[in-house]
Amino acid sequence: MPIRSSFPFEAVLWDMDGTLIDSESIWIEEETLLMRSLGVEWSNEDALHCLGGPLERVDAYMRSRSGNQHQPLELAYELIDRMITRLSGGVDFTNGSKSLLDEMHLEQIPMALVSASTRKIMDAALDGIGRHYFRHTCSADDVTNTKPSPEGYVKAAEFLGVSIENSLIIEDSKTGMQAAIESGAFVLGLPHLTDLPMGGKVVHREGLAELDLESLGLLFQGVFSR
């Protein structure tokens, strides 16, 4: 039986930073450098607090850590510029994500990329990883409410013409997981930097390494049988 016909989901909706591309360490590096330029040492706890965005929350937190001496979104805009420069130079896929993405593309599974990053950051990343994989991409600029709101995922499913309840979301942050769970989709959580919430349609896995379509479907056998 072809894998596509036995794959249990109508579509796969990918998170970008940390899930598909290995960019979380770049975010942390640029946050650290930006805050150091303001005389503030950026700790692991600070970085984890900001993991998954959205940028408005990151900006507010950075302003509070630096004495509230900047205008709203001033630090966010500088961080965006730093990230565009870094991602434009190329970015690696996370371990195992490219082989899984290639297999999904080969099997013609509808896919979307949904991120809490801005459109400029997403486009810089897509220039490196390839736009051809995704039938739809959704950035923070394309929704009224970004993650932890489920709006981006729900709209992506609508654009693909699939049921969000029968789609799979792959996420790696608490903010993204909240959005994914509230959307009603099945969710694969990748808790590589922080603990992630559970849910009735959620499966956790350490990462995407050595995962293919067949084994991905098998992960959710117990969920479907509940």
Buried (B, 14 or more C-beta within 10 A) or exposed (E): EEBEEEBBBBBBBBBBBBBBBBBBEBBBBBBBEBBEEBEBEBEEEBBBBBBBBBBBBBBBBBBEBBEEEBEEBEBBEBBBBBBBEBBBEEBBBBEBBBBBBEBBBEEEBBBBBBBBBBBBBBBBBBEBBEEEBBBBBBBBEBBEEBBBBBBBBBBBBEBBEBBBEBBBBBBBBBBBBBBBBBBBBBBBBBBBBEEBBEBEBBBBBEBBEEBBBEEBBEBBEEBEEE
